[in-house]
Amino acid sequence: MNYGITVTGNADENEVRRFIREAKKYITPADKQNVDAVLQVSVSSNTELFQKLRKEKAMCVALNNLMKDELDAREARGEARGEAQGVNKLKEAIIAIKNGIKPSEIKKKYGKEIFDAADSVIKSLA
């Protein structure tokens, strides 16, 4: 399928603008994947042009809409990683408290919020 955008380093600005406007018409998962792949290659090859377009509000919104599924998935993965890191820090802080490490050292390493949460967990289990 021809998506009508140059993926080489000399993409025409009007062609890219048209692609971004027209790409929202592709709704099947396969087409969305293809649009995403074409866009990724074109962005890599035409960085300056896409940086310029990204600064324009309408184009930025259109690019965000095009990449919404991928951006949402990345955000979810980032949140999951952050939550896992928080759980690990909480576990480590609980172990540190149980091992008699000074509260000031635990707060310094993990932060006051993690220390307070760990302390609360220990107290609730006592």
N, C-alpha and C positions, 0 to 999 in steps of 0.2 A: 504494500500500500504506500502511496506517495503522500507524505504529510506536508510537503511544500515548504521545507526549510533547508537551508544549506548547513551542513554539519562541518564544513571546512572553515578555515580561519578567516574567510572573507564574506561572511553573511551580510546580506543587504538589510539595513535597518527596517525598511518598510516591510520586507519579507518576514522578518522576525516578529514585528508588530502584528502582522496579519496572522501568522501562525499562533501567536499567543491568544488573539481574539477568537480564532476559529477552533482552537484545540478544545475548548469547552464543549463543543458539539460531539466529541468522541466520548461515548458513554459506556461502551462495553469494557469489561476488565482488560481484555486483550488490547483494545485500542488505547486505553489509559496507560497500560504498560509500555506500549510502543511510543506514545507521545512522550512519556517520561524518559525513555531511553534516548529518543531523538533530542529532547531538550537537554539532557545531561551532556551528550556529546557536543551539541551546539554551544552550550554554555562554556564547556571546557575549551572549545576552539575559538570562541568569540568573547572572552572574558570582559574586555573593555566595553564592548557594546552592551552586554547584559548588565554591567555595573551602571552604565548610563541609564538604561531602561529601568533598572531597579529604583533609581532615585525619583522617577516619575510616579506619582501616587497611583494613577490609573494602571500603569504597567505593573507596579509592585503588587497591587491588589489582584490583578489578573494572574501574575506568576504565583502568588500565594494560593489562589483558587485552583490553579492547575496542579500545584504540588500538595494540595490539602491532605490527601490520603497519606502521602509519604511523610509530610510534616507531622501529622497527628500520630502516625506510628512511631516516628522518632521521639516525639514528646512522651508518648506512653513508655517507650523503652527507657528514656532518661529518668522518668519518674520512678519506674520499677527499680532501676539501678540505684537511684537516690534512696528509695525506701529500704532496699537491701543493705546499703551502706549504713543507714541509720540504725537498722536492727543490729547489724554487726557491732557498731560502736556501743549501742546500748548493752549488748551481751558482754562486751569487753569491760565496760564501766561497772557492770554488776559484779563481774569476776574481780575487778580491782578493788571494789568496796569490800567484798567478802574476804579478800586477801589482806585487808588492813592498810591499803595504800592511802596516804593522806588525801582528804577531800580536795585540798588545794591543788595537788598534783593531778588528780583525776579531772578536775575542772579545767586545768591548764591544757591537758591533752585532748579532752573530748568536748569541752564547753560546759557552761553552767546548766543549760537545758538538758543535756544528756545525763549529767550527774544527777540533777533533780529527778529526772524520770527513773533512772536506775535506783536511786535511793527510795523513791516511792514504790517501785516494784518490790524491792526487798522488804520494806515495811509492811506492804499489803500481804506478803506471804508469811510474815512472822506470826 
